[in-house]
């Protein structure tokens, strides 16, 4: 199971987005990724997981985050992947700034949308 999060062309409020700028505390983010992976293995069993998140300026359509999970059964892979992306957005020290068409930008919470 692989999840790729791409930069969307619209903000949640409908404004056109030209791109995103990501910043992170790299050492803390990597430690949080490792903790999320360990928790997922404990919760979902015999899985392998990889998490990657880009930093810097990204254009619309580019991949910002990737979560890949291998498991003997697809149910565990889907569940572990969903758990990982939700926890990453909730806990990882990663910040994003939406860059709007026409100028300007706004730092946004890196949180899950239900």
C-alpha positions in Angstrom: 0.0 0.0 0.0 1.4 3.4 -1.0 0.0 6.8 -0.2 1.5 9.8 -2.0 0.3 13.3 -0.9 0.5 15.8 -3.6 0.3 19.6 -3.6 -3.2 20.6 -4.4 -4.1 23.6 -6.6 -6.8 24.9 -4.2 -6.7 25.8 -0.5 -9.5 24.4 1.8 -11.2 27.8 1.5 -11.1 27.6 -2.3 -8.3 30.1 -3.0 -6.0 29.1 -5.9 -2.6 27.8 -4.6 0.6 28.1 -6.7 2.6 25.9 -4.4 3.7 25.1 -0.8 6.8 25.8 1.2 7.6 23.1 3.9 9.9 23.5 6.8 10.8 20.9 9.4 12.9 20.1 12.4 14.7 17.3 10.6 16.1 15.3 13.5 12.8 15.5 15.5 10.7 14.6 12.4 12.8 11.5 11.6 12.6 10.4 15.2 8.8 10.9 15.1 8.6 8.9 11.8 10.5 6.0 13.5 8.2 6.1 16.5 5.1 6.0 14.2 6.6 3.1 12.3 7.2 1.2 15.6 3.7 1.9 16.8 2.2 0.7 13.5 4.2 -2.6 13.7 2.9 -3.1 17.3 -0.7 -2.3 16.3 -0.9 -4.0 12.9 1.5 -6.9 13.1 3.9 -8.2 10.5 4.4 -5.0 8.4 7.2 -3.0 6.9 6.9 0.7 6.5 8.7 3.7 5.0 7.8 7.3 5.5 9.3 10.3 3.6 8.4 14.0 3.7 9.9 16.7 1.5 10.9 20.2 2.6 11.4 23.4 0.7 9.4 24.8 -2.1 7.0 22.5 -4.0 4.8 23.2 -7.0 1.3 22.1 -7.5 1.2 18.4 -8.5 4.5 17.5 -6.8 4.7 14.8 -4.1 5.1 16.2 -0.6 4.8 13.1 1.5 5.0 9.3 0.9 4.0 6.4 3.1 4.6 2.8 1.9 3.5 -0.3 3.8 4.1 -3.9 3.0 2.0 -6.6 4.8 0.9 -10.2 4.2 -2.7 -8.9 4.0 -4.0 -5.7 2.4 -6.3 -4.8 5.3 -3.4 -4.4 7.7 -1.5 -2.5 5.0 -4.4 -0.1 4.4 -4.9 0.4 8.2 -1.2 0.9 8.9 -0.9 3.4 6.1 -3.9 5.4 7.2 -2.5 5.4 10.8 0.9 6.6 9.7 -0.3 9.5 7.6 -2.8 10.6 10.3 -0.1 10.4 13.1 2.5 12.1 10.9 0.2 15.1 10.3 -0.8 15.2 14.0 2.7 14.8 15.5 5.6 15.5 13.2 7.4 18.9 13.5 6.7 19.9 9.9 5.2 23.3 8.9 3.7 24.4 5.5 3.0 27.7 4.0 0.4 27.9 1.2 1.5 30.3 -1.6 -1.5 31.9 -3.3 -2.0 33.0 -6.9 -1.9 36.7 -7.0 0.7 36.8 -4.2 0.8 36.3 -0.5 0.9 33.2 1.6 -0.2 31.7 4.9 1.3 29.2 7.3 -1.2 26.4 7.8 -1.6 23.7 10.5 -0.3 20.4 9.3 -3.4 18.6 10.6 -5.7 15.8 9.5 -9.0 16.7 7.8 -11.8 14.4 8.7 
